[in-house]
Amino acid sequence: MVWRQQLERLLEVGRMRNVVLQVMPLHRETHPGLDGKIELLKFEDGTAVGRSDGAFNGRPIHDPRHLRILELRYGAIRAQALPPGESLAFIEQLLGET
């Protein structure tokens, strides 16, 4: 029951206009997200801060060159994941199987 509720919530959030939800298929043996989460915050004044469990010892970074590395890793993750429409269809399929 909890699994169903989680899938239903993912569908609800994934259909919001300001949300992009992408699922990483299990058959992708390797991708830059395996080292842990990536966090990037960009502010209106043009500054940014980032952090990754698998890079820079997990410490917050401000250096533009290091932030670019995190941005490239994030982009690679998105490129390897299912597109948003396919991701929602995948979740719907899982929901139908539960």
C-alpha positions, -999 to 999 in steps of 0.1 A, spaced: 0 0 0 28 24 8 45 16 -25 13 24 -44 9 57 -25 45 66 -33 40 59 -70 8 79 -71 25 108 -55 53 107 -80 28 108 -108 10 137 -92 42 157 -88 56 146 -121 25 161 -139 31 195 -124 41 222 -149 71 233 -128 85 197 -123 106 175 -145 107 140 -133 130 115 -149 136 78 -140 170 62 -144 165 27 -158 181 -1 -138 199 -15 -169 221 16 -169 251 -1 -152 270 31 -146 262 68 -145 276 99 -127 248 97 -100 261 64 -85 285 84 -63 256 101 -45 234 131 -48 243 163 -66 230 196 -52 232 228 -72 217 261 -61 217 291 -84 207 325 -71 192 356 -88 224 376 -83 243 350 -105 261 333 -76 259 296 -70 268 269 -46 270 231 -50 277 199 -33 281 163 -42 285 132 -20 310 118 -46 330 149 -54 351 175 -36 349 155 -4 312 163 -1 320 199 9 301 229 -4 318 245 -34 316 280 -49 344 278 -75 329 282 -110 351 255 -124 340 230 -98 304 240 -102 307 233 -139 319 198 -131 287 192 -111 266 207 -138 282 184 -164 276 154 -142 240 164 -137 235 168 -174 250 133 -180 225 119 -155 196 136 -173 208 124 -207 209 88 -195 176 88 -178 143 82 -195 127 114 -209 99 129 -187 70 114 -207 85 79 -207 93 82 -170 57 89 -162 46 60 -184 71 38 -166 57 48 -132 21 42 -145 32 8 -156 46 0 -122 15 13 -106 -6 -10 -127 16 -40 -117 11 -34 -79 
